[in-house]
């Protein structure tokens, strides 16, 4: 695993997301209230809807995103769907350091690319 710089924190809209292209599939990097940052596979566990286009709400470890296709709520800290729905999408480690967002990804020949 390797840490790769994605972008400055300010490049991710508050209560929004930025998509990062990755050979294993798109990753959505979310910025919740209080500048808490999370990263999930950009696919709802229900039918694969683009979570990056959903509505982000809440703060800290209780932040969630609502899938734009069918309204499922997914916990940003775990990738788990909220009851009564069930399922999980992959979570990726992410951190903010010196105002920049870093994402932990499997090493690959091509780096992550914002906007994928």
C-alpha positions as protocol buffer text, in pm:
chain_id: "A"
residue {
  index: 1
  type: UNK
  ca { x: 0 y: 0 z: 0 }
}
residue {
  index: 2
  type: UNK
  ca { x: 112 y: 354 z: -66 }
}
residue {
  index: 3
  type: UNK
  ca { x: -13 y: 702 z: 22 }
}
residue {
  index: 4
  type: UNK
  ca { x: -75 y: 933 z: -273 }
}
residue {
  index: 5
  type: UNK
  ca { x: -162 y: 1302 z: -266 }
}
residue {
  index: 6
  type: UNK
  ca { x: -504 y: 1369 z: -417 }
}
residue {
  index: 7
  type: UNK
  ca { x: -561 y: 1745 z: -389 }
}
residue {
  index: 8
  type: UNK
  ca { x: -579 y: 2037 z: -146 }
}
residue {
  index: 9
  type: UNK
  ca { x: -869 y: 1997 z: 101 }
}
residue {
  index: 10
  type: UNK
  ca { x: -1031 y: 2312 z: -39 }
}
residue {
  index: 11
  type: UNK
  ca { x: -1066 y: 2142 z: -380 }
}
residue {
  index: 12
  type: UNK
  ca { x: -1332 y: 1912 z: -232 }
}
residue {
  index: 13
  type: UNK
  ca { x: -1659 y: 2101 z: -179 }
}
residue {
  index: 14
  type: UNK
  ca { x: -1788 y: 2112 z: 178 }
}
residue {
  index: 15
  type: UNK
  ca { x: -2063 y: 1847 z: 205 }
}
residue {
  index: 16
  type: UNK
  ca { x: -1954 y: 1718 z: -135 }
}
residue {
  index: 17
  type: UNK
  ca { x: -1713 y: 1481 z: -303 }
}
residue {
  index: 18
  type: UNK
  ca { x: -1438 y: 1452 z: -559 }
}
residue {
  index: 19
  type: UNK
  ca { x: -1388 y: 1144 z: -775 }
}
residue {
  index: 20
  type: UNK
  ca { x: -1043 y: 988 z: -807 }
}
residue {
  index: 21
  type: UNK
  ca { x: -977 y: 746 z: -1094 }
}
residue {
  index: 22
  type: UNK
  ca { x: -813 y: 422 z: -988 }
}
residue {
  index: 23
  type: UNK
  ca { x: -749 y: 101 z: -1177 }
}
residue {
  index: 24
  type: UNK
  ca { x: -963 y: -85 z: -921 }
}
residue {
  index: 25
  type: UNK
  ca { x: -1259 y: 149 z: -983 }
}
residue {
  index: 26
  type: UNK
  ca { x: -1346 y: 509 z: -907 }
}
residue {
  index: 27
  type: UNK
  ca { x: -1300 y: 629 z: -549 }
}
residue {
  index: 28
  type: UNK
  ca { x: -1515 y: 907 z: -403 }
}
residue {
  index: 29
  type: UNK
  ca { x: -1340 y: 1132 z: -152 }
}
residue {
  index: 30
  type: UNK
  ca { x: -1598 y: 1308 z: 68 }
}
residue {
  index: 31
  type: UNK
  ca { x: -1566 y: 1622 z: 280 }
}
residue {
  index: 32
  type: UNK
  ca { x: -1824 y: 1625 z: 559 }
}
residue {
  index: 33
  type: UNK
  ca { x: -1908 y: 1902 z: 804 }
}
residue {
  index: 34
  type: UNK
  ca { x: -1612 y: 1998 z: 1021 }
}
residue {
  index: 35
  type: UNK
  ca { x: -1371 y: 1907 z: 737 }
}
residue {
  index: 36
  type: UNK
  ca { x: -1387 y: 1535 z: 816 }
}
residue {
  index: 37
  type: UNK
  ca { x: -1268 y: 1345 z: 508 }
}
residue {
  index: 38
  type: UNK
  ca { x: -1367 y: 992 z: 402 }
}
residue {
  index: 39
  type: UNK
  ca { x: -1307 y: 776 z: 95 }
}
residue {
  index: 40
  type: UNK
  ca { x: -1532 y: 503 z: -44 }
}
residue {
  index: 41
  type: UNK
  ca { x: -1561 y: 307 z: -366 }
}
residue {
  index: 42
  type: UNK
  ca { x: -1787 y: 528 z: -578 }
}
residue {
  index: 43
  type: UNK
  ca { x: -2066 y: 270 z: -593 }
}
residue {
  index: 44
  type: UNK
  ca { x: -2369 y: 227 z: -370 }
}
residue {
  index: 45
  type: UNK
  ca { x: -2400 y: -128 z: -229 }
}
residue {
  index: 46
  type: UNK
  ca { x: -2758 y: -138 z: -360 }
}
residue {
  index: 47
  type: UNK
  ca { x: -2727 y: -101 z: -738 }
}
residue {
  index: 48
  type: UNK
  ca { x: -2392 y: 70 z: -786 }
}
residue {
  index: 49
  type: UNK
  ca { x: -2520 y: 427 z: -798 }
}
residue {
  index: 50
  type: UNK
  ca { x: -2253 y: 702 z: -794 }
}
residue {
  index: 51
  type: UNK
  ca { x: -2221 y: 793 z: -426 }
}
residue {
  index: 52
  type: UNK
  ca { x: -2005 y: 1092 z: -526 }
}
residue {
  index: 53
  type: UNK
  ca { x: -2320 y: 1254 z: -666 }
}
residue {
  index: 54
  type: UNK
  ca { x: -2518 y: 1201 z: -346 }
}
residue {
  index: 55
  type: UNK
  ca { x: -2600 y: 1440 z: -63 }
}
residue {
  index: 56
  type: UNK
  ca { x: -2351 y: 1443 z: 226 }
}
residue {
  index: 57
  type: UNK
  ca { x: -2495 y: 1510 z: 571 }
}
residue {
  index: 58
  type: UNK
  ca { x: -2383 y: 1485 z: 932 }
}
residue {
  index: 59
  type: UNK
  ca { x: -2038 y: 1533 z: 1074 }
}
residue {
  index: 60
  type: UNK
  ca { x: -1755 y: 1332 z: 1222 }
}
residue {
  index: 61
  type: UNK
  ca { x: -1797 y: 956 z: 1242 }
}
residue {
  index: 62
  type: UNK
  ca { x: -2175 y: 993 z: 1199 }
}
residue {
  index: 63
  type: UNK
  ca { x: -2150 y: 1151 z: 851 }
}
residue {
  index: 64
  type: UNK
  ca { x: -2345 y: 981 z: 574 }
}
residue {
  index: 65
  type: UNK
  ca { x: -2411 y: 1012 z: 204 }
}
residue {
  index: 66
  type: UNK
  ca { x: -2750 y: 954 z: 42 }
}
residue {
  index: 67
  type: UNK
  ca { x: -2729 y: 768 z: -289 }
}
residue {
  index: 68
  type: UNK
  ca { x: -2882 y: 977 z: -570 }
}
residue {
  index: 69
  type: UNK
  ca { x: -3049 y: 676 z: -736 }
}
residue {
  index: 70
  type: UNK
  ca { x: -3266 y: 516 z: -468 }
}
residue {
  index: 71
  type: UNK
  ca { x: -3206 y: 716 z: -149 }
}
residue {
  index: 72
  type: UNK
  ca { x: -3001 y: 462 z: 46 }
}
residue {
  index: 73
  type: UNK
  ca { x: -2793 y: 614 z: 326 }
}
residue {
  index: 74
  type: UNK
  ca { x: -2433 y: 494 z: 356 }
}
residue {
  index: 75
  type: UNK
  ca { x: -2209 y: 563 z: 656 }
}
residue {
  index: 76
  type: UNK
  ca { x: -1895 y: 739 z: 534 }
}
residue {
  index: 77
  type: UNK
  ca { x: -1677 y: 605 z: 816 }
}
residue {
  index: 78
  type: UNK
  ca { x: -1755 y: 238 z: 741 }
}
residue {
  index: 79
  type: UNK
  ca { x: -1912 y: 216 z: 394 }
}
residue {
  index: 80
  type: UNK
  ca { x: -2208 y: 28 z: 547 }
}
residue {
  index: 81
  type: UNK
  ca { x: -2565 y: 91 z: 440 }
}
residue {
  index: 82
  type: UNK
  ca { x: -2788 y: 222 z: 719 }
}
residue {
  index: 83
  type: UNK
  ca { x: -3074 y: 2 z: 845 }
}
residue {
  index: 84
  type: UNK
  ca { x: -3315 y: -114 z: 726 }
}
residue {
  index: 85
  type: UNK
  ca { x: -3095 y: -146 z: 416 }
}
residue {
  index: 86
  type: UNK
  ca { x: -2799 y: -384 z: 418 }
}
residue {
  index: 87
  type: UNK
  ca { x: -2472 y: -400 z: 229 }
}
residue {
  index: 88
  type: UNK
  ca { x: -2135 y: -235 z: 225 }
}
residue {
  index: 89
  type: UNK
  ca { x: -1907 y: -56 z: -18 }
}
residue {
  index: 90
  type: UNK
  ca { x: -1529 y: -59 z: 13 }
}
residue {
  index: 91
  type: UNK
  ca { x: -1371 y: 199 z: 241 }
}
residue {
  index: 92
  type: UNK
  ca { x: -1026 y: 349 z: 172 }
}
residue {
  index: 93
  type: UNK
  ca { x: -793 y: 507 z: 426 }
}
residue {
  index: 94
  type: UNK
  ca { x: -764 y: 884 z: 383 }
}
residue {
  index: 95
  type: UNK
  ca { x: -596 y: 1160 z: 580 }
}
residue {
  index: 96
  type: UNK
  ca { x: -542 y: 1536 z: 570 }
}
residue {
  index: 97
  type: UNK
  ca { x: -188 y: 1657 z: 622 }
}
residue {
  index: 98
  type: UNK
  ca { x: -69 y: 2018 z: 582 }
}
residue {
  index: 99
  type: UNK
  ca { x: -396 y: 2106 z: 406 }
}
residue {
  index: 100
  type: UNK
  ca { x: -365 y: 1827 z: 148 }
}
residue {
  index: 101
  type: UNK
  ca { x: -577 y: 1512 z: 115 }
}
residue {
  index: 102
  type: UNK
  ca { x: -387 y: 1182 z: 96 }
}
residue {
  index: 103
  type: UNK
  ca { x: -539 y: 849 z: -8 }
}
residue {
  index: 104
  type: UNK
  ca { x: -399 y: 505 z: 67 }
}
residue {
  index: 105
  type: UNK
  ca { x: -413 y: 288 z: -244 }
}
residue {
  index: 106
  type: UNK
  ca { x: -256 y: -33 z: -365 }
}
residue {
  index: 107
  type: UNK
  ca { x: 66 y: 39 z: -548 }
}
residue {
  index: 108
  type: UNK
  ca { x: 21 y: 44 z: -923 }
}
residue {
  index: 109
  type: UNK
  ca { x: 199 y: 166 z: -1232 }
}
residue {
  index: 110
  type: UNK
  ca { x: -24 y: 473 z: -1270 }
}
residue {
  index: 111
  type: UNK
  ca { x: -93 y: 712 z: -981 }
}
residue {
  index: 112
  type: UNK
  ca { x: -446 y: 806 z: -880 }
}
residue {
  index: 113
  type: UNK
  ca { x: -590 y: 1076 z: -1101 }
}
residue {
  index: 114
  type: UNK
  ca { x: -844 y: 1329 z: -971 }
}
residue {
  index: 115
  type: UNK
  ca { x: -1155 y: 1369 z: -1184 }
}
residue {
  index: 116
  type: UNK
  ca { x: -1174 y: 1010 z: -1314 }
}
